[in-house]
């Protein structure tokens, strides 16, 4: 084989590879991904809003336990 035919073989194999990989991400996969991102965002927003209350509750619980141990 000469160099030109090797280039053609390489070019054709790359084209075949790209053709096989085309269409891997469809509309449904993109929609599912967006839905998961939205759900994770909502969960994080809810946790962020409630985080101060959760930390305060835990801190008060621990502080009361420490005070009970001390006296």
PDB file of N, CA, C and O in Angstrom:
ATOM      1  N   UNK A   1       0.833  -1.192   0.000  1.00  0.00           N
ATOM      2  CA  UNK A   1       0.000   0.000   0.000  1.00  0.00           C
ATOM      3  C   UNK A   1       0.868   1.242   0.000  1.00  0.00           C
ATOM      4  O   UNK A   1       1.890   1.307   0.684  1.00  0.00           O
ATOM      5  N   UNK A   2       0.462   2.190  -0.749  1.00  0.00           N
ATOM      6  CA  UNK A   2       1.205   3.446  -0.740  1.00  0.00           C
ATOM      7  C   UNK A   2       0.567   4.414   0.256  1.00  0.00           C
ATOM      8  O   UNK A   2      -0.469   4.120   0.852  1.00  0.00           O
ATOM      9  N   UNK A   3       1.209   5.579   0.425  1.00  0.00           N
ATOM     10  CA  UNK A   3       0.753   6.529   1.438  1.00  0.00           C
ATOM     11  C   UNK A   3      -0.646   7.055   1.148  1.00  0.00           C
ATOM     12  O   UNK A   3      -1.438   7.257   2.068  1.00  0.00           O
ATOM     13  N   UNK A   4      -0.946   7.274  -0.106  1.00  0.00           N
ATOM     14  CA  UNK A   4      -2.249   7.830  -0.445  1.00  0.00           C
ATOM     15  C   UNK A   4      -3.364   6.858  -0.069  1.00  0.00           C
ATOM     16  O   UNK A   4      -4.400   7.281   0.443  1.00  0.00           O
ATOM     17  N   UNK A   5      -3.175   5.614  -0.304  1.00  0.00           N
ATOM     18  CA  UNK A   5      -4.222   4.646   0.018  1.00  0.00           C
ATOM     19  C   UNK A   5      -4.359   4.481   1.538  1.00  0.00           C
ATOM     20  O   UNK A   5      -5.459   4.235   2.032  1.00  0.00           O
ATOM     21  N   UNK A   6      -3.257   4.615   2.278  1.00  0.00           N
ATOM     22  CA  UNK A   6      -3.342   4.561   3.739  1.00  0.00           C
ATOM     23  C   UNK A   6      -4.147   5.745   4.268  1.00  0.00           C
ATOM     24  O   UNK A   6      -4.940   5.602   5.199  1.00  0.00           O
ATOM     25  N   UNK A   7      -3.935   6.920   3.661  1.00  0.00           N
ATOM     26  CA  UNK A   7      -4.701   8.098   4.056  1.00  0.00           C
ATOM     27  C   UNK A   7      -6.184   7.885   3.779  1.00  0.00           C
ATOM     28  O   UNK A   7      -7.040   8.234   4.592  1.00  0.00           O
ATOM     29  N   UNK A   8      -6.470   7.307   2.617  1.00  0.00           N
ATOM     30  CA  UNK A   8      -7.866   7.050   2.257  1.00  0.00           C
ATOM     31  C   UNK A   8      -8.504   6.058   3.222  1.00  0.00           C
ATOM     32  O   UNK A   8      -9.650   6.227   3.638  1.00  0.00           O
ATOM     33  N   UNK A   9      -7.750   5.026   3.570  1.00  0.00           N
ATOM     34  CA  UNK A   9      -8.273   4.035   4.509  1.00  0.00           C
ATOM     35  C   UNK A   9      -8.537   4.687   5.865  1.00  0.00           C
ATOM     36  O   UNK A   9      -9.575   4.450   6.483  1.00  0.00           O
ATOM     37  N   UNK A  10      -7.603   5.501   6.318  1.00  0.00           N
ATOM     38  CA  UNK A  10      -7.765   6.194   7.591  1.00  0.00           C
ATOM     39  C   UNK A  10      -8.955   7.144   7.543  1.00  0.00           C
ATOM     40  O   UNK A  10      -9.760   7.191   8.473  1.00  0.00           O
ATOM     41  N   UNK A  11      -9.060   7.895   6.461  1.00  0.00           N
ATOM     42  CA  UNK A  11     -10.163   8.834   6.302  1.00  0.00           C
ATOM     43  C   UNK A  11     -11.501   8.101   6.293  1.00  0.00           C
ATOM     44  O   UNK A  11     -12.463   8.538   6.925  1.00  0.00           O
ATOM     45  N   UNK A  12     -11.553   6.983   5.571  1.00  0.00           N
ATOM     46  CA  UNK A  12     -12.795   6.213   5.505  1.00  0.00           C
ATOM     47  C   UNK A  12     -13.149   5.601   6.860  1.00  0.00           C
ATOM     48  O   UNK A  12     -14.321   5.553   7.235  1.00  0.00           O
ATOM     49  N   UNK A  13     -12.145   5.137   7.590  1.00  0.00           N
ATOM     50  CA  UNK A  13     -12.431   4.554   8.904  1.00  0.00           C
ATOM     51  C   UNK A  13     -12.935   5.623   9.873  1.00  0.00           C
ATOM     52  O   UNK A  13     -13.816   5.356  10.690  1.00  0.00           O
ATOM     53  N   UNK A  14     -12.382   6.820   9.783  1.00  0.00           N
ATOM     54  CA  UNK A  14     -12.857   7.918  10.630  1.00  0.00           C
ATOM     55  C   UNK A  14     -14.286   8.289  10.258  1.00  0.00           C
ATOM     56  O   UNK A  14     -15.118   8.526  11.134  1.00  0.00           O
ATOM     57  N   UNK A  15     -14.571   8.339   8.968  1.00  0.00           N
ATOM     58  CA  UNK A  15     -15.937   8.644   8.524  1.00  0.00           C
ATOM     59  C   UNK A  15     -16.919   7.591   9.015  1.00  0.00           C
ATOM     60  O   UNK A  15     -18.016   7.924   9.463  1.00  0.00           O
ATOM     61  N   UNK A  16     -16.531   6.319   8.936  1.00  0.00           N
ATOM     62  CA  UNK A  16     -17.405   5.246   9.408  1.00  0.00           C
ATOM     63  C   UNK A  16     -17.628   5.356  10.912  1.00  0.00           C
ATOM     64  O   UNK A  16     -18.743   5.161  11.397  1.00  0.00           O
ATOM     65  N   UNK A  17     -16.569   5.667  11.642  1.00  0.00           N
ATOM     66  CA  UNK A  17     -16.687   5.815  13.092  1.00  0.00           C
ATOM     67  C   UNK A  17     -17.642   6.947  13.444  1.00  0.00           C
ATOM     68  O   UNK A  17     -18.511   6.791  14.303  1.00  0.00           O
ATOM     69  N   UNK A  18     -17.479   8.089  12.779  1.00  0.00           N
ATOM     70  CA  UNK A  18     -18.347   9.225  13.057  1.00  0.00           C
ATOM     71  C   UNK A  18     -19.789   8.929  12.666  1.00  0.00           C
ATOM     72  O   UNK A  18     -20.722   9.367  13.339  1.00  0.00           O
ATOM     73  N   UNK A  19     -19.970   8.192  11.585  1.00  0.00           N
ATOM     74  CA  UNK A  19     -21.319   7.840  11.158  1.00  0.00           C
ATOM     75  C   UNK A  19     -21.973   6.923  12.184  1.00  0.00           C
ATOM     76  O   UNK A  19     -23.162   7.066  12.468  1.00  0.00           O
ATOM     77  N   UNK A  20     -21.217   5.987  12.742  1.00  0.00           N
ATOM     78  CA  UNK A  20     -21.753   5.091  13.764  1.00  0.00           C
ATOM     79  C   UNK A  20     -22.101   5.850  15.039  1.00  0.00           C
ATOM     80  O   UNK A  20     -23.071   5.501  15.712  1.00  0.00           O
ATOM     81  N   UNK A  21     -21.339   6.869  15.381  1.00  0.00           N
ATOM     82  CA  UNK A  21     -21.554   7.609  16.620  1.00  0.00           C
ATOM     83  C   UNK A  21     -22.644   8.668  16.485  1.00  0.00           C
ATOM     84  O   UNK A  21     -23.115   9.199  17.490  1.00  0.00           O
ATOM     85  N   UNK A  22     -23.039   8.974  15.285  1.00  0.00           N
ATOM     86  CA  UNK A  22     -24.049   9.997  15.066  1.00  0.00           C
ATOM     87  C   UNK A  22     -25.378   9.511  15.632  1.00  0.00           C
ATOM     88  O   UNK A  22     -25.710   8.330  15.531  1.00  0.00           O
ATOM     89  N   UNK A  23     -26.132  10.423  16.226  1.00  0.00           N
ATOM     90  CA  UNK A  23     -27.437  10.082  16.752  1.00  0.00           C
ATOM     91  C   UNK A  23     -27.407   9.434  18.121  1.00  0.00           C
ATOM     92  O   UNK A  23     -28.437   8.965  18.603  1.00  0.00           O
ATOM     93  N   UNK A  24     -26.268   9.400  18.744  1.00  0.00           N
ATOM     94  CA  UNK A  24     -26.162   8.786  20.067  1.00  0.00           C
ATOM     95  C   UNK A  24     -26.976   9.578  21.085  1.00  0.00           C
ATOM     96  O   UNK A  24     -27.619   8.991  21.955  1.00  0.00           O
ATOM     97  N   UNK A  25     -26.952  10.902  20.986  1.00  0.00           N
ATOM     98  CA  UNK A  25     -27.720  11.743  21.887  1.00  0.00           C
ATOM     99  C   UNK A  25     -28.971  12.199  21.171  1.00  0.00           C
ATOM    100  O   UNK A  25     -28.919  13.064  20.297  1.00  0.00           O
ATOM    101  N   UNK A  26     -30.089  11.618  21.542  1.00  0.00           N
ATOM    102  CA  UNK A  26     -31.353  11.986  20.933  1.00  0.00           C
ATOM    103  C   UNK A  26     -32.086  12.997  21.788  1.00  0.00           C
ATOM    104  O   UNK A  26     -31.598  13.436  22.829  1.00  0.00           O
ATOM    105  N   UNK A  27     -33.262  13.354  21.326  1.00  0.00           N
ATOM    106  CA  UNK A  27     -34.070  14.341  22.030  1.00  0.00           C
ATOM    107  C   UNK A  27     -34.470  13.817  23.412  1.00  0.00           C
ATOM    108  O   UNK A  27     -34.483  14.573  24.383  1.00  0.00           O
ATOM    109  N   UNK A  28     -34.793  12.532  23.501  1.00  0.00           N
ATOM    110  CA  UNK A  28     -35.198  11.966  24.787  1.00  0.00           C
ATOM    111  C   UNK A  28     -34.060  12.007  25.799  1.00  0.00           C
ATOM    112  O   UNK A  28     -34.276  12.354  26.960  1.00  0.00           O
ATOM    113  N   UNK A  29     -32.859  11.659  25.371  1.00  0.00           N
ATOM    114  CA  UNK A  29     -31.726  11.672  26.293  1.00  0.00           C
ATOM    115  C   UNK A  29     -31.445  13.089  26.788  1.00  0.00           C
ATOM    116  O   UNK A  29     -31.148  13.294  27.965  1.00  0.00           O
ATOM    117  N   UNK A  30     -31.539  14.055  25.893  1.00  0.00           N
ATOM    118  CA  UNK A  30     -31.310  15.448  26.285  1.00  0.00           C
ATOM    119  C   UNK A  30     -32.407  15.906  27.239  1.00  0.00           C
ATOM    120  O   UNK A  30     -32.127  16.599  28.217  1.00  0.00           O
ATOM    121  N   UNK A  31     -33.657  15.524  26.964  1.00  0.00           N
ATOM    122  CA  UNK A  31     -34.772  15.899  27.838  1.00  0.00           C
ATOM    123  C   UNK A  31     -34.609  15.280  29.219  1.00  0.00           C
ATOM    124  O   UNK A  31     -34.853  15.946  30.226  1.00  0.00           O
ATOM    125  N   UNK A  32     -34.202  14.021  29.281  1.00  0.00           N
ATOM    126  CA  UNK A  32     -33.978  13.374  30.573  1.00  0.00           C
ATOM    127  C   UNK A  32     -32.860  14.069  31.343  1.00  0.00           C
ATOM    128  O   UNK A  32     -32.966  14.272  32.552  1.00  0.00           O
ATOM    129  N   UNK A  33     -31.802  14.429  30.648  1.00  0.00           N
ATOM    130  CA  UNK A  33     -30.681  15.108  31.295  1.00  0.00           C
ATOM    131  C   UNK A  33     -31.115  16.450  31.863  1.00  0.00           C
ATOM    132  O   UNK A  33     -30.766  16.794  32.993  1.00  0.00           O
ATOM    133  N   UNK A  34     -31.874  17.207  31.084  1.00  0.00           N
ATOM    134  CA  UNK A  34     -32.362  18.509  31.550  1.00  0.00           C
ATOM    135  C   UNK A  34     -33.288  18.321  32.751  1.00  0.00           C
ATOM    136  O   UNK A  34     -33.221  19.089  33.711  1.00  0.00           O
ATOM    137  N   UNK A  35     -34.150  17.308  32.703  1.00  0.00           N
ATOM    138  CA  UNK A  35     -35.065  17.047  33.820  1.00  0.00           C
ATOM    139  C   UNK A  35     -34.297  16.716  35.095  1.00  0.00           C
ATOM    140  O   UNK A  35     -34.654  17.189  36.174  1.00  0.00           O
ATOM    141  N   UNK A  36     -33.255  15.915  34.979  1.00  0.00           N
ATOM    142  CA  UNK A  36     -32.444  15.565  36.150  1.00  0.00           C
ATOM    143  C   UNK A  36     -31.761  16.803  36.707  1.00  0.00           C
ATOM    144  O   UNK A  36     -31.706  16.984  37.923  1.00  0.00           O
ATOM    145  N   UNK A  37     -31.245  17.649  35.844  1.00  0.00           N
ATOM    146  CA  UNK A  37     -30.588  18.878  36.294  1.00  0.00           C
ATOM    147  C   UNK A  37     -31.583  19.775  37.028  1.00  0.00           C
ATOM    148  O   UNK A  37     -31.248  20.361  38.057  1.00  0.00           O
ATOM    149  N   UNK A  38     -32.805  19.885  36.502  1.00  0.00           N
ATOM    150  CA  UNK A  38     -33.830  20.713  37.142  1.00  0.00           C
ATOM    151  C   UNK A  38     -34.196  20.150  38.513  1.00  0.00           C
ATOM    152  O   UNK A  38     -34.317  20.904  39.478  1.00  0.00           O
ATOM    153  N   UNK A  39     -34.372  18.837  38.605  1.00  0.00           N
ATOM    154  CA  UNK A  39     -34.728  18.217  39.885  1.00  0.00           C
ATOM    155  C   UNK A  39     -33.611  18.418  40.907  1.00  0.00           C
ATOM    156  O   UNK A  39     -33.880  18.756  42.060  1.00  0.00           O
ATOM    157  N   UNK A  40     -32.378  18.217  40.499  1.00  0.00           N
ATOM    158  CA  UNK A  40     -31.244  18.431  41.410  1.00  0.00           C
ATOM    159  C   UNK A  40     -31.196  19.891  41.850  1.00  0.00           C
ATOM    160  O   UNK A  40     -30.938  20.177  43.019  1.00  0.00           O
ATOM    161  N   UNK A  41     -31.441  20.806  40.932  1.00  0.00           N
ATOM    162  CA  UNK A  41     -31.473  22.227  41.278  1.00  0.00           C
ATOM    163  C   UNK A  41     -32.553  22.552  42.291  1.00  0.00           C
ATOM    164  O   UNK A  41     -32.326  23.323  43.224  1.00  0.00           O
ATOM    165  N   UNK A  42     -33.740  21.959  42.108  1.00  0.00           N
ATOM    166  CA  UNK A  42     -34.828  22.187  43.059  1.00  0.00           C
ATOM    167  C   UNK A  42     -34.489  21.637  44.440  1.00  0.00           C
ATOM    168  O   UNK A  42     -34.742  22.290  45.452  1.00  0.00           O
ATOM    169  N   UNK A  43     -33.920  20.442  44.480  1.00  0.00           N
ATOM    170  CA  UNK A  43     -33.532  19.847  45.765  1.00  0.00           C
ATOM    171  C   UNK A  43     -32.491  20.713  46.459  1.00  0.00           C
ATOM    172  O   UNK A  43     -32.583  20.954  47.662  1.00  0.00           O
ATOM    173  N   UNK A  44     -31.507  21.179  45.711  1.00  0.00           N
ATOM    174  CA  UNK A  44     -30.476  22.033  46.310  1.00  0.00           C
ATOM    175  C   UNK A  44     -31.057  23.351  46.800  1.00  0.00           C
ATOM    176  O   UNK A  44     -30.652  23.850  47.850  1.00  0.00           O
ATOM    177  N   UNK A  45     -32.004  23.924  46.056  1.00  0.00           N
ATOM    178  CA  UNK A  45     -32.633  25.175  46.481  1.00  0.00           C
ATOM    179  C   UNK A  45     -33.420  24.973  47.769  1.00  0.00           C
ATOM    180  O   UNK A  45     -33.371  25.813  48.667  1.00  0.00           O
ATOM    181  N   UNK A  46     -34.146  23.860  47.860  1.00  0.00           N
ATOM    182  CA  UNK A  46     -34.912  23.571  49.074  1.00  0.00           C
ATOM    183  C   UNK A  46     -33.973  23.368  50.255  1.00  0.00           C
ATOM    184  O   UNK A  46     -34.214  23.901  51.339  1.00  0.00           O
ATOM    185  N   UNK A  47     -32.910  22.604  50.054  1.00  0.00           N
ATOM    186  CA  UNK A  47     -31.957  22.366  51.141  1.00  0.00           C
ATOM    187  C   UNK A  47     -31.263  23.651  51.573  1.00  0.00           C
ATOM    188  O   UNK A  47     -31.030  23.869  52.762  1.00  0.00           O
ATOM    189  N   UNK A  48     -30.936  24.491  50.612  1.00  0.00           N
ATOM    190  CA  UNK A  48     -30.250  25.739  50.937  1.00  0.00           C
ATOM    191  C   UNK A  48     -31.144  26.632  51.793  1.00  0.00           C
ATOM    192  O   UNK A  48     -30.680  27.261  52.744  1.00  0.00           O
ATOM    193  N   UNK A  49     -32.442  26.682  51.444  1.00  0.00           N
ATOM    194  CA  UNK A  49     -33.370  27.504  52.217  1.00  0.00           C
ATOM    195  C   UNK A  49     -33.566  26.954  53.623  1.00  0.00           C
ATOM    196  O   UNK A  49     -33.757  27.727  54.562  1.00  0.00           O
ATOM    197  N   UNK A  50     -33.523  25.649  53.786  1.00  0.00           N
ATOM    198  CA  UNK A  50     -33.751  25.032  55.087  1.00  0.00           C
ATOM    199  C   UNK A  50     -32.457  24.772  55.851  1.00  0.00           C
ATOM    200  O   UNK A  50     -32.499  24.353  57.008  1.00  0.00           O
ATOM    201  N   UNK A  51     -31.323  25.011  55.228  1.00  0.00           N
ATOM    202  CA  UNK A  51     -30.044  24.673  55.842  1.00  0.00           C
ATOM    203  C   UNK A  51     -29.819  25.435  57.142  1.00  0.00           C
ATOM    204  O   UNK A  51     -29.304  24.869  58.106  1.00  0.00           O
ATOM    205  N   UNK A  52     -30.193  26.697  57.182  1.00  0.00           N
ATOM    206  CA  UNK A  52     -29.983  27.491  58.392  1.00  0.00           C
ATOM    207  C   UNK A  52     -30.778  26.905  59.560  1.00  0.00           C
ATOM    208  O   UNK A  52     -30.266  26.822  60.676  1.00  0.00           O
ATOM    209  N   UNK A  53     -31.999  26.506  59.315  1.00  0.00           N
ATOM    210  CA  UNK A  53     -32.819  25.901  60.363  1.00  0.00           C
ATOM    211  C   UNK A  53     -32.259  24.574  60.830  1.00  0.00           C
ATOM    212  O   UNK A  53     -32.278  24.274  62.024  1.00  0.00           O
ATOM    213  N   UNK A  54     -31.763  23.780  59.900  1.00  0.00           N
ATOM    214  CA  UNK A  54     -31.190  22.475  60.244  1.00  0.00           C
ATOM    215  C   UNK A  54     -29.947  22.650  61.104  1.00  0.00           C
ATOM    216  O   UNK A  54     -29.785  21.973  62.120  1.00  0.00           O
ATOM    217  N   UNK A  55     -29.071  23.558  60.697  1.00  0.00           N
ATOM    218  CA  UNK A  55     -27.833  23.798  61.454  1.00  0.00           C
ATOM    219  C   UNK A  55     -28.160  24.348  62.838  1.00  0.00           C
ATOM    220  O   UNK A  55     -27.540  23.951  63.824  1.00  0.00           O
ATOM    221  N   UNK A  56     -29.126  25.258  62.919  1.00  0.00           N
ATOM    222  CA  UNK A  56     -29.516  25.828  64.214  1.00  0.00           C
ATOM    223  C   UNK A  56     -30.075  24.753  65.136  1.00  0.00           C
ATOM    224  O   UNK A  56     -29.755  24.725  66.324  1.00  0.00           O
ATOM    225  N   UNK A  57     -30.902  23.873  64.597  1.00  0.00           N
ATOM    226  CA  UNK A  57     -31.478  22.788  65.397  1.00  0.00           C
ATOM    227  C   UNK A  57     -30.392  21.860  65.926  1.00  0.00           C
ATOM    228  O   UNK A  57     -30.398  21.499  67.103  1.00  0.00           O
ATOM    229  N   UNK A  58     -29.470  21.478  65.065  1.00  0.00           N
ATOM    230  CA  UNK A  58     -28.375  20.592  65.486  1.00  0.00           C
ATOM    231  C   UNK A  58     -27.501  21.282  66.523  1.00  0.00           C
ATOM    232  O   UNK A  58     -27.123  20.670  67.522  1.00  0.00           O
ATOM    233  N   UNK A  59     -27.175  22.560  66.293  1.00  0.00           N
ATOM    234  CA  UNK A  59     -26.336  23.300  67.237  1.00  0.00           C
ATOM    235  C   UNK A  59     -27.009  23.388  68.603  1.00  0.00           C
ATOM    236  O   UNK A  59     -26.363  23.166  69.628  1.00  0.00           O
ATOM    237  N   UNK A  60     -28.303  23.713  68.624  1.00  0.00           N
ATOM    238  CA  UNK A  60     -29.028  23.806  69.899  1.00  0.00           C
ATOM    239  C   UNK A  60     -29.070  22.455  70.607  1.00  0.00           C
ATOM    240  O   UNK A  60     -28.908  22.387  71.825  1.00  0.00           O
ATOM    241  N   UNK A  61     -29.285  21.387  69.855  1.00  0.00           N
ATOM    242  CA  UNK A  61     -29.303  20.044  70.438  1.00  0.00           C
ATOM    243  C   UNK A  61     -27.961  19.715  71.076  1.00  0.00           C
ATOM    244  O   UNK A  61     -27.907  19.248  72.214  1.00  0.00           O
ATOM    245  N   UNK A  62     -26.881  19.957  70.347  1.00  0.00           N
ATOM    246  CA  UNK A  62     -25.547  19.668  70.879  1.00  0.00           C
ATOM    247  C   UNK A  62     -25.223  20.552  72.075  1.00  0.00           C
ATOM    248  O   UNK A  62     -24.636  20.085  73.051  1.00  0.00           O
ATOM    249  N   UNK A  63     -25.602  21.827  72.007  1.00  0.00           N
ATOM    250  CA  UNK A  63     -25.317  22.750  73.098  1.00  0.00           C
ATOM    251  C   UNK A  63     -26.049  22.320  74.370  1.00  0.00           C
ATOM    252  O   UNK A  63     -25.491  22.390  75.465  1.00  0.00           O
ATOM    253  N   UNK A  64     -27.303  21.874  74.223  1.00  0.00           N
ATOM    254  CA  UNK A  64     -28.052  21.385  75.383  1.00  0.00           C
ATOM    255  C   UNK A  64     -27.404  20.134  75.969  1.00  0.00           C
ATOM    256  O   UNK A  64     -27.340  19.988  77.190  1.00  0.00           O
ATOM    257  N   UNK A  65     -26.926  19.236  75.121  1.00  0.00           N
ATOM    258  CA  UNK A  65     -26.259  18.019  75.606  1.00  0.00           C
ATOM    259  C   UNK A  65     -24.970  18.359  76.342  1.00  0.00           C
ATOM    260  O   UNK A  65     -24.652  17.742  77.359  1.00  0.00           O
ATOM    261  N   UNK A  66     -24.229  19.337  75.835  1.00  0.00           N
ATOM    262  CA  UNK A  66     -22.988  19.762  76.494  1.00  0.00           C
ATOM    263  C   UNK A  66     -23.310  20.374  77.854  1.00  0.00           C
ATOM    264  O   UNK A  66     -22.630  20.097  78.842  1.00  0.00           O
ATOM    265  N   UNK A  67     -24.348  21.207  77.901  1.00  0.00           N
ATOM    266  CA  UNK A  67     -24.734  21.820  79.175  1.00  0.00           C
ATOM    267  C   UNK A  67     -25.209  20.771  80.173  1.00  0.00           C
ATOM    268  O   UNK A  67     -24.927  20.880  81.366  1.00  0.00           O
ATOM    269  N   UNK A  68     -25.930  19.754  79.696  1.00  0.00           N
ATOM    270  CA  UNK A  68     -26.366  18.670  80.587  1.00  0.00           C
ATOM    271  C   UNK A  68     -25.169  17.907  81.148  1.00  0.00           C
ATOM    272  O   UNK A  68     -25.174  17.513  82.315  1.00  0.00           O
ATOM    273  N   UNK A  69     -24.151  17.700  80.330  1.00  0.00           N
ATOM    274  CA  UNK A  69     -22.960  16.994  80.795  1.00  0.00           C
ATOM    275  C   UNK A  69     -22.170  17.821  81.809  1.00  0.00           C
ATOM    276  O   UNK A  69     -21.579  17.278  82.742  1.00  0.00           O
ATOM    277  N   UNK A  70     -22.167  19.139  81.612  1.00  0.00           N
ATOM    278  CA  UNK A  70     -21.378  20.012  82.477  1.00  0.00           C
ATOM    279  C   UNK A  70     -22.064  20.268  83.821  1.00  0.00           C
ATOM    280  O   UNK A  70     -21.389  20.595  84.797  1.00  0.00           O
ATOM    281  N   UNK A  71     -23.335  20.132  83.888  1.00  0.00           N
ATOM    282  CA  UNK A  71     -23.849  20.398  85.194  1.00  0.00           C
ATOM    283  C   UNK A  71     -25.270  20.523  85.348  1.00  0.00           C
ATOM    284  O   UNK A  71     -25.753  20.752  86.457  1.00  0.00           O
TER     285      UNK A  71
END
